[in-house]
Each structure stands twice: as structure tokens, then as C-alpha cells.
Amino acid sequence: MKYGVDTLLNEKERMWKSQLDKDLWYSESEIHDLIINEEINKLERRFG
């Protein structure tokens, strides 16, 4: 984990390196969005 700067908002955000690609980093907000979207997809599949 390291801290990066969001270029749009100029705010510091925690960043994590991808386990599969050493040159790929994910911001905390990207990870949050991925988790939320995954949960929404699970609910949509379950309840249609």
C-alpha cells in the first residue's frame, strides 16, 4: 500500500498494487466501487 494523489480532486488516497500485474495500482475508491458493483450484481442475479 502507498499513498497516491487523485489528479481530479487533488486529494491523497491509499493505493494498492495488483497481485497479478506489478505495474498496476488500484486506488481505495476504485476497490470500493468494484466491491459495491459486485454486490449489486449478486443481488440482481438472486432477485432478478
N, C-alpha and C positions, 0 to 999 in steps of 0.2 A: 504494500500500500504506500502511496505517496500523495502529496497534495498537488493539484494542478489548478489552473485558472480557467474558468469558463469565459471564453472570449466574448460572448454576447452580453453577459451580465457583469463581467469583470469581478467575479466572486471566486474565492477559493473553494475547491470541492475535493473530497477524497477520491482517489483513483486506485483501481486495482488492475494488475497485469493479468492478461488472459493466460490460462494454463496451457492452451493449445497453440497460441501464437505469441512468441516473446515480444514482438513489436506492437501488439495490440493492447490498449489500455481501455478500461471502462470506468466512467465516472459513476459516482454514487447515484445520481439521478437516473442514469441510463439503466443501472441494475434495478433500481426501484421500479421503473417503467416496465422492464421486462418481466419482473415478478407479477406486477399488477395485471399486465396483459395475459400472462399465463393463467392466472387465477380466473380472470373473466372468461377465457376460452374454456376452461374446465367447467365453469358454471353453465355456459351456453350449451356445451355438449350434454351436460347432465339434464338440464331443464328445458332445452330447446328453445 
